[in-house]
Amino acid sequence: MTRIFGRILAAIGALLGCVVLAAAVAVGPSTADTSSPPASDPASTSTAPASSTIEAPPAKTTTITSTESTSESPPLSTTGTIEVTTRLTGTTDEVPGAGVSVMDAKGGQHEFTTPLTTELPAGQVSVTAVAAPRGYHFVGHTYATGVVNAGSVTAFAFAVAKDLTPPAAQGAVKVVVRDRATGAPLPGTTVQIIRCDGRVPIEAQITGPDGSFTRLFDAPTTFCVMEVGPPAGYELTGTVYQVDLTPGDTVVVTIYNDPIHYTKHRDPQGRIPIRSIPTGRTA
């Protein structure tokens, strides 16, 4: 019974499939819509208004012409003035005739007699009182430094007092520094005057443009001279020279400096050949 019922259901299903297939063939493919879109209404078409152009007026140009000054500024001064005086201690009375040594900012050495007014390059300057006026002696400092400002005056003053006893006779020492190879003078060399016992410094001097300086001392006296600062490009000698100074005398000390890397030339022809060597025997 069950088998018969299953066959009936299968037959009904096959019949329904045939009906559906037949219906699909009868309908056919669908037709696409080819209609054009509706034309637009001319009345509804709006036109954008034409744009109006507004031109700005041209900008006003202002021309500024610089006018150069035709007046020239005066050149800047590079020198100043120094004044050196010697005054009686405790007063404003000037005592002329003192010897002073001045070193300017460029290393130049100058010898003057007070009262002094002179122009020097702007910068550091040193003044040393080296010789008191006749019949006077210095009181207080005998060395001063200062700055010379361009276009201004720098003043130095040294105090002196009258000697209670007649001035002692004096002698002079002149120190000359030369190049050993050429004999040319060597300015800018620092030489120290010292006491021979213990080498206590008395003062220092620097050679001038001619490679020398001169210093007065009360005589008789004894002191030593030695170089402590050779000029650039030269070796320090290290030699100490003793000076025995008598009244009215001038002692000249000449120092020779060897240039750095200087080679001494020897003369073989001036040699004396050794023909025999002494043995020290007497028999």
Buried (B, 14 or more C-beta within 10 A) or exposed (E): EEEEEEEEEEEEEEEEEEEEEEEEEEEEEEEEEEEEEEEEEEEEEEEEEEEEEEEEEEEEEEEEEEEEEEEEEEEEEEBBBBBBBBBBBEEEEEBEBBBBBBBBBEEBBBEBBBBBEEEBBBBEBBBBBBBBBEEBEBBEEBEBEEEBBEEEEBEBBBBBBEEEEEEEEBBBBEBBBBBBBEEEBBBBBBBBBBEBEEEEEEBBBBBBEEBBBBBBBEBEBEBBBBBEEBBEEBEEBEEEBEBEBEEEBEBEBEBBBBBEEBEEEEEEEEEEEEEEEEEEEEE
